[in-house]
Amino acid sequence: MVTENAPSGIAAIGECMLELSGRNGEDWRMSFAGDTFNTLWALHALNADRPSTYVSAFGDDPFSRDQIAFFGRHGIGVGSSPVIAGARPGLYAITLTGAERSFTYWRADAAARQLASDPAALAKNLENQALVYFSGITLAILDAPGRKTLLAAVAAARAAGSLIAFDPNYRPRLWANTAEAQAAIAGALETTDIALPTFPDEQMLFADTTPQHTAERFGRSVAEVVVKNGEQPALVSAGRQLQTVPAIRVEIPVDTTGAGDSFNGAYLAARLAGHAPAEAARRAHRVAAAVVQVRGALAPFEILKAAFDG
């Protein structure tokens, strides 16, 4: 429920790209997706009574206009996000081997890299938000001054009462080196209330040996941590307690794109609805299992709702 006078909205910050998903031969389907948008999609589906805003920067090209229109048709706004003359969205293509996917990207000049170019607009977009969500990819696409601007805006939103959630979502190709990524993620954790890391990412970046190691490291600065680990149980750390929550195995997955992002969205939706962390993780696993049974990153709202409610 949304309480009168309390921060009411949900905002996610990052890059939504054009998504080309392959089927057979030369048959390609175009949609819109990106890690933070995928999470907001699930959050919005499961919290339809809350205003949802995707905070980014957009081009003035036809694809950007189509993207913003797509958001609007599904009840998601873009607030005061800047429109950059001459810019355009990034693009990625998904190719599948069975249900496992690989990605090819074209994003070096994407408009979203300028999402922190107007600090006043960025700050305005984060006003009156019950929840603000961003990721390591959000950080990675920005230059150092842009990251500083972003984290200052997130910290101000937190001070004003927003709950801040962050997924490190480490993608090595987006960073100049591991030291830069480690420092940026450490800075983000200083403003974070709920962290949603993935164990193989943390193993790669910080040489963590177990999910418990990841939870303990994050727990030094973040009160609530959920360590995702694919088909293995999630490890929930909250209130100085560790709980494992088994994942749901899907015998014949169709496409694993967006499963972790949807887990994040469902987990945060459940927490906003008042569910305890372990129950939130159970609901999130159900949603992730539903998402891997559809193509592309964005499952229909009715599928997400049915999985969430069990």
matplotlib code that plots the C-alpha trace (Angstrom):
import matplotlib.pyplot as plt

x = [0.0, 1.1, 0.8, -0.4, 2.5, 5.1, 7.4, 5.3, 7.1, 9.6, 12.6, 15.3, 18.3, 20.3, 20.3, 17.5, 18.6, 17.1, 17.0, 17.2, 16.3, 17.0, 14.6, 15.2, 17.3, 16.9, 13.8, 14.6, 12.3, 13.0, 12.1, 13.5, 15.5, 18.4, 19.2, 17.7, 14.7, 14.0, 13.9, 11.6, 9.4, 8.8, 8.6, 5.9, 3.9, 3.8, 3.3, 0.9, -0.4, 3.0, 4.2, 7.2, 9.9, 12.8, 15.6, 18.1, 18.9, 17.3, 18.1, 15.8, 15.7, 12.7, 13.9, 14.2, 10.7, 9.4, 11.1, 9.6, 6.2, 6.6, 7.3, 4.2, 1.9, 2.9, 2.5, 6.2, 7.3, 10.7, 10.3, 12.7, 15.3, 17.2, 16.7, 20.1, 20.0, 21.6, 21.9, 20.4, 19.8, 22.4, 21.6, 22.3, 21.5, 20.8, 21.8, 20.9, 22.4, 19.6, 18.4, 21.8, 22.4, 25.2, 25.2, 26.6, 26.5, 26.6, 26.5, 29.6, 27.7, 24.4, 22.4, 22.2, 25.8, 24.7, 22.1, 24.0, 24.6, 21.8, 22.3, 19.1, 17.0, 18.5, 17.8, 14.2, 13.6, 14.6, 12.2, 9.3, 10.5, 9.8, 12.5, 15.5, 17.3, 20.5, 23.3, 26.9, 26.1, 24.6, 27.9, 30.0, 28.4, 29.2, 32.6, 34.0, 32.3, 29.0, 29.4, 30.0, 26.9, 24.8, 25.9, 25.4, 21.8, 21.2, 22.5, 20.3, 17.3, 18.2, 18.5, 15.0, 13.5, 14.0, 15.0, 18.1, 18.6, 21.7, 22.9, 26.7, 26.0, 29.7, 30.4, 34.2, 34.0, 32.4, 35.2, 38.8, 40.1, 39.0, 40.3, 38.0, 35.1, 35.9, 36.2, 32.9, 31.0, 32.4, 31.2, 27.7, 27.4, 27.8, 24.4, 22.7, 20.0, 19.4, 22.2, 21.4, 24.8, 25.3, 27.9, 29.7, 30.1, 31.5, 33.8, 35.2, 35.6, 36.5, 37.7, 34.9, 35.1, 31.5, 28.1, 28.5, 31.8, 29.9, 27.1, 29.5, 31.6, 28.5, 27.1, 29.8, 28.1, 24.6, 21.9, 20.1, 21.9, 20.5, 23.2, 21.8, 23.5, 21.7, 19.9, 21.6, 19.8, 19.9, 21.5, 19.6, 21.4, 19.2, 19.1, 22.3, 20.7, 21.6, 18.9, 19.1, 16.1, 16.1, 15.7, 13.1, 14.5, 13.0, 13.5, 13.3, 14.1, 13.4, 15.6, 17.4, 17.7, 16.5, 16.0, 18.2, 16.8, 13.3, 14.3, 15.5, 12.2, 10.1, 12.2, 11.9, 8.2, 7.7, 9.7, 7.7, 4.5, 5.8, 6.9, 9.9, 13.2, 13.1, 9.5, 10.5, 13.2, 10.8, 8.5, 11.4, 12.5, 9.0, 9.1, 12.6, 11.5, 8.5, 10.7, 13.1, 10.1, 9.4, 11.6, 13.3, 13.9, 10.4, 7.7, 4.0, 2.7, 0.1, 2.8, 4.8, 1.8, 0.7, 4.2, 4.5, 1.2, 2.0]
y = [0.0, 3.6, 5.8, 9.4, 11.9, 9.1, 8.8, 6.9, 6.3, 3.7, 4.8, 2.8, 4.5, 3.2, 2.2, 0.7, -0.6, -1.9, -5.7, -8.0, -11.6, -14.4, -17.1, -19.1, -18.1, -14.4, -14.0, -11.4, -9.7, -6.2, -5.1, -2.8, -4.1, -3.5, -4.7, -1.8, -1.5, -5.3, -4.9, -1.9, -3.8, -6.5, -3.9, -2.0, -5.1, -6.0, -2.5, -1.0, 1.5, 3.2, 5.7, 4.2, 6.3, 5.1, 7.6, 7.8, 10.0, 9.5, 10.5, 12.4, 9.7, 7.5, 4.5, 6.7, 8.1, 4.5, 3.5, 6.3, 5.5, 1.8, 2.8, 5.0, 2.3, 0.2, 2.9, 3.8, 7.4, 9.0, 12.0, 14.8, 12.6, 14.6, 14.2, 14.6, 16.0, 13.6, 10.8, 7.3, 4.2, 1.4, -1.9, -5.6, -8.9, -12.1, -15.4, -18.7, -22.1, -24.0, -21.7, -20.2, -16.8, -14.7, -11.0, -8.7, -5.0, -1.7, 1.0, 3.2, 6.3, 5.5, 8.5, 6.8, 7.6, 11.2, 10.4, 12.5, 15.4, 17.5, 17.2, 19.2, 16.9, 13.8, 15.1, 15.9, 12.5, 11.0, 13.1, 11.4, 7.9, 5.1, 3.1, 4.0, 1.2, 1.2, -1.2, -1.6, -1.2, 2.2, 3.2, 1.6, 3.5, 6.9, 8.7, 9.5, 12.9, 11.3, 8.6, 11.3, 13.2, 10.0, 8.9, 12.3, 12.3, 8.8, 9.8, 12.9, 10.7, 8.3, 11.2, 12.3, 8.9, 6.7, 3.1, 2.5, -0.9, -1.8, -4.8, -4.6, -6.6, -6.7, -6.8, -6.7, -5.3, -2.1, -1.3, -0.1, -2.4, -4.3, -1.6, 1.0, -1.4, -2.3, 1.4, 2.4, -0.4, 0.3, 3.9, 2.8, 0.5, 3.5, 4.7, 1.3, -0.3, -3.5, -5.1, -7.8, -9.3, -12.4, -14.8, -15.7, -11.9, -11.3, -14.4, -12.9, -9.3, -9.8, -13.5, -14.4, -18.1, -18.8, -16.9, -16.5, -14.7, -12.4, -11.8, -11.1, -8.7, -6.7, -6.9, -4.7, -1.7, -2.8, -3.9, -6.3, -8.5, -11.2, -13.2, -14.8, -17.9, -19.1, -22.4, -22.7, -21.3, -17.6, -16.5, -13.8, -11.8, -9.5, -8.6, -10.5, -13.7, -15.8, -17.9, -20.0, -19.9, -22.7, -21.8, -23.3, -25.6, -25.3, -28.5, -27.0, -23.3, -21.3, -18.2, -17.2, -13.5, -11.2, -13.9, -12.2, -8.8, -10.1, -11.8, -8.3, -6.7, -9.3, -9.3, -5.5, -5.6, -8.1, -6.0, -2.9, -4.9, -5.8, -9.4, -10.6, -11.1, -14.9, -14.8, -12.1, -14.3, -17.2, -15.1, -13.8, -17.3, -18.1, -15.0, -15.8, -19.4, -17.9, -15.5, -18.2, -19.9, -16.9, -15.4, -12.1, -10.2, -8.9, -11.4, -10.3, -8.6, -11.3, -14.0, -12.1, -11.5, -15.1, -16.3, -13.7, -14.7, -18.4]
z = [0.0, -0.7, 2.4, 2.0, 2.0, 1.9, -1.1, -3.6, -6.8, -8.2, -10.3, -12.1, -13.5, -16.5, -20.2, -22.1, -25.5, -28.6, -28.3, -31.3, -30.4, -32.9, -33.6, -36.8, -39.8, -40.6, -38.4, -35.7, -33.3, -32.0, -28.5, -25.8, -22.8, -20.5, -17.0, -15.0, -17.3, -17.1, -13.3, -13.5, -15.9, -13.2, -10.4, -12.3, -13.2, -9.5, -8.1, -10.6, -8.0, -7.8, -10.5, -12.4, -14.0, -16.1, -15.6, -18.5, -21.5, -24.9, -28.5, -30.9, -33.5, -34.4, -32.3, -29.2, -29.8, -30.3, -27.1, -25.0, -26.6, -25.7, -22.0, -22.0, -23.4, -20.4, -17.8, -17.4, -17.7, -18.3, -16.1, -16.8, -18.6, -21.2, -24.9, -26.6, -30.2, -32.6, -30.1, -30.4, -28.3, -27.9, -29.6, -28.7, -30.4, -28.5, -30.1, -28.4, -28.1, -26.6, -23.8, -23.1, -24.7, -25.9, -26.7, -29.3, -28.5, -30.3, -27.6, -27.6, -28.5, -26.8, -25.5, -22.0, -21.4, -20.9, -18.3, -15.7, -18.0, -16.4, -12.6, -11.9, -14.1, -12.6, -9.0, -10.0, -11.4, -8.0, -5.9, -4.1, -4.9, -2.5, -4.2, -6.4, -8.3, -10.3, -11.2, -12.0, -15.6, -14.9, -13.3, -16.1, -19.0, -17.3, -17.1, -13.7, -13.3, -14.3, -11.7, -9.1, -10.1, -10.1, -6.7, -5.2, -6.6, -5.2, -1.8, -1.8, -2.6, 0.2, 2.7, 1.6, 2.4, -0.7, -0.3, -2.5, -4.2, -6.2, -8.3, -9.1, -12.3, -13.2, -17.0, -17.5, -21.1, -19.8, -17.4, -18.1, -15.4, -12.3, -9.9, -11.5, -11.2, -7.6, -6.6, -8.3, -6.8, -3.3, -3.7, -4.7, -1.7, 0.6, -0.5, -0.7, 1.5, -0.5, -2.5, -5.1, -6.2, -8.3, -6.9, -10.2, -10.8, -7.4, -7.7, -10.9, -9.6, -5.9, -5.8, -3.4, -2.6, -1.5, -1.6, 2.2, 1.6, -0.7, 1.8, 4.6, 2.5, 1.4, 4.9, 6.2, 4.5, 3.5, 5.8, 3.4, 0.9, -1.5, -3.3, -6.5, -7.8, -10.9, -10.3, -6.9, -3.8, -3.1, 0.1, 2.0, 4.7, 6.7, 10.4, 11.0, 9.8, 6.8, 5.1, 1.9, -0.4, -3.0, -6.7, -8.9, -11.6, -15.0, -17.0, -20.4, -20.3, -23.4, -22.9, -19.7, -20.7, -18.0, -15.3, -12.7, -13.5, -13.0, -9.8, -8.6, -9.6, -7.9, -4.8, -4.5, -5.2, -2.4, 0.0, -0.9, -0.2, 3.3, 2.7, 4.8, 2.9, 2.7, 1.4, -1.1, -2.4, -2.8, -4.9, -6.9, -7.7, -9.0, -11.2, -12.6, -13.4, -15.3, -17.2, -18.6, -20.2, -22.6, -25.3, -24.7, -21.5, -20.9, -19.9, -20.2, -17.0, -16.5, -16.4, -13.9, -11.7, -11.7, -10.8, -8.1, -6.5, -6.8]

ax = plt.figure().add_subplot(projection="3d")
ax.plot(x, y, z, "-o")
ax.set_aspect("equal")
plt.show()
